[in-house]
Amino acid sequence: MNPTVDIIYSYFPKLTDIQKEQFAKLADLYTFWNSQINVISRKDIDSLYLHHVLHSLGIAKFVQELTPGTQILDVGTGGGFPGIPMAILFPDVKFHLVDSIGKKIKVVREVAAGLGLKNVEADHIRAEQLDDKYDFVISRAVTRLGEFTPWIRNKFAKKDKNGIPNGILYLKGGDLSEEIKESKLKAELYPLSGYFKEEFFDTKYLVYVPM
């Protein structure tokens, strides 16, 4: 039995009625758009809320709150993860979702429009081509950290406006010790099993790198 939207409600009990409705709409929107343009594997679409939505919100469990007006870049967003679930949860935060594959960005735009999200901008562009500055860069296992960081190293605003310093919030699974060592970054590792009890999260981590 695959979890429904109720799993999101149980971990985030303070959602407004609008947010609950937006999270509930994700299933139909992604089922429809995934049948047109494949952004989630066919066998995985049934596990949308556990494997994609709740996983994305591991970032939210770590940061807890974000100051209104915070600017966040989602690199290699694919079909909109982690950016879309985060944008629902933080309507006063601005999210810029980018991907080098244009058809994936089409799905992101259609889903954001279907949800009525006003805080999401989506562009078919590589992160290294951007000139803007952000408070946080989020991503979900796009590549190894050592390869990822050069793309976004100069993308951070100098002034911190949140409870934690500006930096990278990276979702990744498996044994990351060698990857972090290789990257030479001062990375902090947080197991998602500390936030979510489902077995799926036993090997999943949030990597935070202050920049």
Disulfide bonds with the S-S distance in Angstrom:
none
